[in-house]
Amino acid sequence: MTSFLTLRRFLSGAFAMTAALLSAPPAAEAASRIERVISPGGIEAWLVRQTHLPIIAIDFSMRGGAAQDPPNRPGTASLMAALLDEGAGDLDGEAFSKRLEDRAIEMSFSAGRDTLSGAVRMLSEHQGEAFALLKLALSRPRFDAAPIERIRQSVLANIRRASTNANAIAGETFWATAFPGHPYGHRTMGTTESVQAITRDELVAMHGRMVSRQYLKIAVVGDITPEALAAVLDDVFAGLPAKADLTPVPEATLASAGERRVISLDVPQTVISFGLAGLKRSDPDFIPAFVMNHILGGGSLSSRLYSEVREKRGLAYSISSGLAALDAAGLITGGTSTRNDRAAESLAVIEAELARMGADGPTDAELEQAKRYLVGSWALRFETSNAIASNLIRIQLDGFGPDYLDRRNGLIEAVTIEDVRRVAKRLLGDPRLLVVAVGRPIGF
């Protein structure tokens, strides 16, 4: 009966939220109204208050992630993150999950290469329960034997599936080849051997080293006042250790430039992953590089790579490139999938386009089109409360203040043709790609 009544209340709330959404102000406008809330205990969060929907979204992140895995235990941070909501405090995994389910609370944790992140979504009427469960998950995770083994087996199943997936093989091989002997070269998910060997003590130690207030970034969107949020911040986060105990991650540059690695796999198409050295987010040339990459391969249907590889030659269904700005390294990466007998031709076209961009840069028309798109599409990143919270965390991790939302388009508009040509020459003047091809490519 309780579950039925809870479901009924949740569905009623969902209908109310849908009705309210029809008259809701655009989320992108709300994102510009950021309030910096600092709790009595000194914990800061960025708040975008939205009262038209009875929901609250909170995202948070802290430095650490898979780069903190011991060299012989890749996958430890990822496994630890997956277990944070599998029982905490006096609640075992089943009881914790039931409390979440009874109040329709969504909670998740994940470990990237440089960060440990979490997200909670709740109806505002259940915020007390949601924040209490979040506090337990962060400060008193149980790491009970049964959930450890269940999640471990799930991870091992994912590793087995990845071992026969061309895209997964290409990605893992690329990172391992790009950063040999560096934490970025390890599999974030781990290996069969390492995941099987991870102990409870190692999970507890990883949690103790990483979960703290030191590098904590928080974004909240929804129906909560600054005063109420300040109290929540202290209640949930103030009890965490003040300092993290992180191992410094060495600065790194892409290794094996110019190398081509072929992984034989009996599939009809070859997956190609490629990359070369890029820029960290703090580099003054990052925004011009961002615009340049949009023209090269980041602009999907409008990019040079898409035009040359798909539209003119029909070599692939899709192709893209992007900037990977990590804490200790910067990359330009890209990928595509093509028929085995056309893989060599596809790679030749890719290399030619990167070299052409490096030599000549874009045209004036390409630059203006890219700037119009990047400026005009900025608001689309803030269409939902989830998207707002996620993007506000990214801005904080990149080291910017709330004013970045208003400044960002101006930075794009200020990019000149000279800026893009300079950064294109800097990054692509000698485009010696690290290439990983998985399949049966002919001509490699």
N, C-alpha and C positions, 0 to 999 in steps of 0.2 A: 504494500500500500504506500509506504514511504517513497519508494522509487517511482510509483505511478504519479503521486502528487508532485514530486520534484520535476518529473518530465513535463507534467502539465504546466507547472509554473514556468519552466524554461521555455516551452513552446509559446506560452502567452507573452513572455518577454521578447521572444524572437519576433513575433508579429508586431509588437510595439516598436521594436528597433527598426523593422522594415518600414513601418509607417513614418517613423521619425526621419529615416534616411531620405525620404522623398523631399523633405523640406530642409535638409541639413545644409549648412554652409560648406563650400568646397574645402576638403581637408588641406589642400595646399595653402589656402589662406590661413587656416588655423595653425599650420606649422610655423608661420612667421610670428606667431604670438607666443614665443617661448618665455617661460618664467624660470629663472634660476632659483630653485628652492634649496636653501641650506638649513639643515636640521640643527637643533641645539647642540648636537654632538659633532657638528662639522661635516656631515655627509651631504654631498651635493647631488641634485638630480635636475634634469631639464624637464619641465612640465609643459605640456600643451593641453590646456583644459578644454574639454568638449562636453557640454551638458545636454546636447540634443540626443545622445544615446546613453543608456544606462550600463555602459561597459567601461572597463579599465584595462589598458595594455601596458605592461611594464617589461622593458628589455634592459639587460645589464650585461656588462662584459668586464673582464679583468685580464691583464697580461698573463701569459703562461702558455697554455695549450700544449700541443704535441711536441713542440720544440723542447719541452722540459722532460720528455721521456728519457729514461736511462738508455744508453746506447744498445744494451742487450734486451731491452724491454719496450720496443715500439708498440704503441697501442694502449699504454697504461693510462694516459690522460683521457683518451677516448672512452675506455672502459669505465674509468672513475666517473666521468660526466654522465654516462648512461645509467649509472647506479644511484645518482643523487635522489631521484624520486622513487626509488624502490625500497622505501622504508626509512624512517627517521625518528629519532626520539623514542617514545614509547609505542610507536606505530610500526608494525611490521609491514612488509610490502603490500599484502592484501588489504590491510586496514588503511594504509596511506592511499592506495588507489581508490578505495571505496569513498573515502572522504572527498577526494577530487571529483569522482563521478557523481556523488550525491549533490554536489553544488555546481556541476557543469564547469569545473575549473580546468583549464588547459595549462599544463606546465611541462617544460622541456629544457634540457641542458645539452650542450655540445662542446666539443673541443676542436678548434681549428689549429692551424700551425702556430699561431702566435697568441691565441686567446682562448679563454674559457668563457662561454656565454650561456645565458639563460633567458627564458621568456615565460611570462605568465599572462593568461587572458582570463578575465572573470566578469560576471555581472556585478555591478557596483554594490548590490545588496549583499553579496557574498564576499566582499573584500576582506572582512575580518578573518574569515576562515582561510582565504587564499593566502594572505600575507603570513598567517600563523604557520601554514604548511610550508611556505617558502623559507621562512626562518628556520624551521626544523631541517629542511633539506640541505640548506647551506651550512648550518652550524653543527648538526648532530646526525649526519647520515649513518646508517647502521652497517652497511656492507655485510649483510647476512649471507651465509653460505649458499642458501638456495637461490636467491636472486643473482648472486655472482655467477653461479654455474649456468643459470638459465640465460643470462645476458651473454656470458662467454660463448655458449653454444650458438647463440644467434649471430654473434660476431664471426665465429668460425665458419658458419654457413655462408655469410656474406663474403668472406675471404675465398671460400671454395668457388662461389659463383663468379667472383671477380677474376679468378685464375683462368677462366675460359671466355671472358668478355674482352673483346678487342679494345674497346675504349678504355676500360679499366687498366688493362695491361700497358697500353700506350702511355697513359697518364703516370702510372707508377714507375715505369721504366724511364720516362722523361725526367721526373724529379730525382730519381736515384742517380741518373747519369749527370744531371745538371749540378748536383750538390753531393758528390761522393764524400763520405766521411763526415758530413755536416748534418745537424738535426733536420734540416729541410729535406734531406735526401731519404729520410726514413718514411715508411708508410704510416700515415696517421692512424689507420685502422689496425696496424700491426701485422705480423706474420702468424702463420699457424703455430710455429714454435714459440714465439714470444707470448702470444695470447694464452696459450696453454700453460705457460710457466708463471704468469702473473699471479702473485699471492695477495691475500687480503691485506697483509701488512704493507705491501707496496702500494696498494690503493689508498690505505689510510695515510701513508706517508706523503703520497702525491697530493691528496686533499689538504693535508696540513701545510705543505709548502706553497700551494698555489692560492687557496681561497683566503683572501684577506681584503682589507679596505684600501691597500696602498695604491693599486692601479684601477680601482673600481670606477666604472662609468655607468650612469643610470639615465634612462629616458622613460617618461611616463606620459601616456596619452589617455584622456578620458574624463570621466565624471568624478573628479576628486579635487578638493580645494588644496591650495598650497599649505594651509595650516594642518589639515589632516595628513597630507603627504609627508610633511616634516616629522610628524610623530611616527608614521610608518617607517620612514628611513632609519630612525634611531632604533625602533623596535626590531626591525628585520636585520639590519646590517651593523649596528654599533657594536654588537658582541663579537664580531669577527676579529681575528688578529689584526693589529695595526699594520704589520709589515709582512710581505711575502718573502719566501726564501727561494728565489729563482736562481737558476744557473745562467750566467750570461751567455747569450747566443752570439757567436762570433759573426762579424761582418762577412758577407760572402758574395762572390761573383759567379756567374754561370761558367761552369767548366765544360770542356769538350766541345767548344765552338768549332763548327765545321764538320763534326762527326755525324755519321749516319748509322743508326742501329736498326737492324731488321730482325723482328721477332716472328718466326714462322708460325702461322696459324691457318688452318684449313677453313677459310671463309671466303666468300665470293668478292668481298671488298676489302681494300686496305685502309686501315685507319692511320692517318698521319698526324702526329703531334710535332710541332716545331717551336723553337724559341731562341731568343738571344738576349743579351744584357739590356736591361731597361733602367728605370729610375725609381728611387724611393719617393714616397709622397712628399717629403720635405724638400726635394730638389726644386730650385726656382724654375726649372724648365718643365715641371710636371704638367701644368695646364696646357702649354703649347704641345707637349707630347700627347696629351689626351685628345686634343683636337686633331693632331696628325693621325693618330690611330683610328679615329672615327672615319677619316677619309680613306685610310688604308684598308681596314677590315672590321672596324667596330660599328660601322653604320649599316650593317645588314644589307638590305636591298640596294643601298646607294653607294656601297663601298667599292673600291677598285678591285679588291680580290673577288668579291661576289660577281662583279661585272665580267672580269676576265676569266675566272674559273668556271662559273656556272652559265652566265647568260651568253657569252660569246662562244664557249667551247663545249658546254654541257658536260663538264668533267665531274661535277659533284652536285649534290642537292643543296648543300649549304657549306659555307666556309666563313670563319671569323677570326679575328685577332683581338687581343686585349692587353691591358697593362696589369701586371701583378705586382703590387707595391707591398712588400712584406717589411717587417721591422728591420731585418738585417740584409735585405737584398731587393733588387728591382729587376723585373723581367718584362719582355714583350713575348707573349705566347699566342699560339694559334693552332688551329686544327681543321681537318676535313676528313671525309671518307669518300673513296672513289674506287672504281673498278680496278682489279689487280693489273690488268693490261694497260691502264692509263695512269697508274700511280706515278711513274717517272715523269710523264708529261705534266701532270698536275703540280708536282714539286718544282719542275723547271719554270712553270708559269708563276708560282708563288715567289720563287727566288728572284725572278726577273722583275716582278712588281715591287718587291722590297728594295731592290737595287735602283729601280727607276725613281722611287720616292726619295731614296737617299741622295741620289744625284741631282734631281731637279726640284724636289718638293712638290706641293700641290699647285694647281692653278688658282688664280684669283676667284674664279667661279666656284671651284670646289670648296675653297675656304669659306666663302660667304654662305654657301648652302649648308655646310657643316655647322657653322656658328648659329644660323637660324634654327636648325633642328635642335642643337644642344641647348640653346636658350629656351626655345618653345616647349621642349619636352621635360624640362626640369620639374615643372609642377606635377607631371604624371608620376613622379617618384613618391608623391605624398597623397595618394588617392584614398588610402585607408589608414586607420589608426595603427595597424600592424606595420605598414610601410613607413609611416611617420616615425614610430619608435625605432625601427631598425636603422633608418637613415640618420636619425639623431645620434645614435650610438656610433655609427661609422664616422660622423663628423667629429665627435669627441675623441675617438681613437686616433684620428688624423691630426689632432692637436689644435683644432680650431674652436672658436667661440660661437655662440648663437648667431652672431652677426654674419656668419659665413653664408647663411641661407639667403640673405639680402645681397651679399657681395659676390656670390658665385657667378651669376650671370654677367656681371660687370667684368669679372676676370676673363670669361670666355670672349666677350665682345672686344676686349682690349688686345686680344691676340692678333698680331699682324702677320702678313705673308712672310716677312723676314724672320719672325720668331719661329714659324713652323718650318721654314727651309733650314734654319740653323739647327733646330733640334732633330730634323730628319737626317741631316748630314751627320750630326753627332751620333745618332743611334743606328742609322742604316747606311752610313757611308761605306761600310765594309760588312755587309750582312752575312756573316758566316754563321749559318744556322746549325743548331743542334737539332737533328731530326730523328724521330723514332717512328718506324713504320711497322704495323702489326698486320699480318695477312700473308699473301703470296705475291708481293709486288714484282712485276716484271720490269727489268731494266735498272734496278737499284744496284 
